[in-house]
Amino acid sequence: MTTVHPIDGVFAALSDPTRRAILARLALGEATVAELAAPFPISAQAVSKHLNVLERAGLIVRTREAQRRRVRIEPGPLRDLAGWVAQYQRLWEERYDSLGTYLDTLQKEEP
C-alpha cells in the first residue's frame, strides 16, 4: 500500500506555473483575489481553482474582511519541503566530495 506524504500535495500544487507565480506574488505580502488574478489572462474562476489547490496543499490561507477576500502565504509547507530537499542535498554533496577525493587520488597517481 502506498502512503501519501504531506509534501505530495505541495509538489502537485507547485507543478503549475500560474500557482508558482501566485505564491511568488504572495511572498511579497497579502493580496486580494482580484489583485492576484490581475496579471493572468485567465478567468476569475480559473484563478479561484488555482487558489483552491494552493489552499488544499496548505500553502495559502484565505480570510475575509468585510467584502474583501484576502490571501496570504503559509510558509510551513514550504519549510517542510525545503527540509525534505535538504536531505538529498546533503547526500549529493557527500557524493560530490567523494568524487572529488577520488579524482585528486587519480591526479596524484599520474606519472
C-alpha positions as CSV (number, residue, x, y, z in Angstrom):
1,M,0.0,0.0,0.0
2,T,1.3,3.4,-0.9
3,T,1.3,6.1,1.8
4,V,0.7,9.7,0.9
5,H,3.3,12.1,2.3
6,P,2.2,15.6,3.2
7,I,4.6,17.1,0.6
8,D,2.9,15.3,-2.2
9,G,0.2,17.9,-2.3
10,V,2.8,20.7,-2.2
11,F,4.6,19.2,-5.2
12,A,1.3,18.9,-7.1
13,A,0.4,22.5,-6.3
14,L,3.9,23.8,-7.3
15,S,3.8,21.9,-10.6
16,D,1.8,24.6,-12.2
17,P,3.5,27.9,-13.3
18,T,0.4,30.0,-12.5
19,R,0.3,28.7,-8.9
20,R,4.1,29.3,-8.6
21,A,3.5,32.9,-9.8
22,I,0.7,33.4,-7.3
23,L,3.0,32.2,-4.5
24,A,5.8,34.5,-5.7
25,R,3.4,37.4,-5.5
26,L,2.1,36.4,-2.1
27,A,5.7,36.2,-0.9
28,L,5.7,40.0,-1.2
29,G,2.7,40.3,1.0
30,E,-1.1,39.7,1.3
31,A,-3.3,40.4,-1.7
32,T,-6.9,40.3,-2.6
33,V,-8.1,37.6,-5.0
34,A,-8.7,40.4,-7.6
35,E,-5.0,41.6,-7.2
36,L,-3.8,38.0,-7.7
37,A,-6.0,37.5,-10.7
38,A,-5.0,40.8,-12.5
39,P,-1.7,39.7,-14.2
40,F,-3.2,36.4,-15.6
41,P,-5.1,36.1,-18.9
42,I,-7.5,33.6,-17.3
43,S,-10.9,33.9,-15.8
44,A,-11.5,34.7,-12.2
45,Q,-13.0,31.2,-11.9
46,A,-9.7,29.7,-13.1
47,V,-7.7,31.7,-10.6
48,S,-10.1,30.5,-7.9
49,K,-9.4,26.9,-8.8
50,H,-5.7,27.6,-8.6
51,L,-6.2,29.1,-5.1
52,N,-8.2,26.1,-4.1
53,V,-5.3,23.8,-5.0
54,L,-2.9,26.0,-3.1
55,E,-5.2,26.1,-0.1
56,R,-5.6,22.3,0.0
57,A,-1.8,22.0,-0.1
58,G,-1.7,24.3,2.9
59,L,0.4,26.9,1.0
60,I,-2.1,29.8,1.4
61,V,-4.7,31.0,3.8
62,R,-7.8,32.9,2.7
63,T,-9.5,35.4,5.0
64,R,-12.5,37.7,4.7
65,E,-12.5,41.3,5.7
66,A,-16.0,42.8,5.1
67,Q,-16.5,42.3,1.4
68,R,-12.8,41.7,0.6
69,R,-11.2,38.3,0.5
70,R,-7.5,38.4,1.3
71,V,-5.0,35.7,0.7
72,R,-1.6,35.2,2.4
73,I,1.1,32.7,2.0
74,E,1.5,30.0,4.6
75,P,5.3,29.2,4.8
76,G,5.1,26.0,6.8
77,P,4.6,23.5,3.9
78,L,7.5,25.2,2.0
79,R,9.7,24.9,5.1
80,D,8.8,21.2,5.2
81,L,9.6,20.8,1.5
82,A,12.9,22.6,2.0
83,G,13.8,20.2,4.8
84,W,13.0,17.2,2.6
85,V,15.1,18.6,-0.2
86,A,18.0,19.3,2.2
87,Q,18.3,15.6,3.0
88,Y,19.0,14.9,-0.6
89,Q,21.3,17.9,-1.0
90,R,23.5,16.5,1.8
91,L,23.5,13.2,0.1
92,W,24.7,14.7,-3.3
93,E,27.2,16.9,-1.6
94,E,28.7,13.8,0.1
95,R,28.9,12.1,-3.3
96,Y,30.5,15.1,-4.9
97,D,33.1,15.2,-2.1
98,S,33.8,11.5,-2.6
99,L,34.2,12.0,-6.4
100,G,36.5,15.0,-5.8
101,T,38.7,12.9,-3.4
102,Y,38.8,10.1,-6.0
103,L,39.8,12.5,-8.8
104,D,42.5,14.0,-6.6
105,T,43.8,10.5,-6.0
106,L,43.9,9.8,-9.7
107,Q,45.7,13.0,-10.4
108,K,48.4,12.2,-7.9
109,E,48.9,8.7,-9.4
110,E,49.6,10.1,-12.9
111,P,53.2,9.9,-13.9
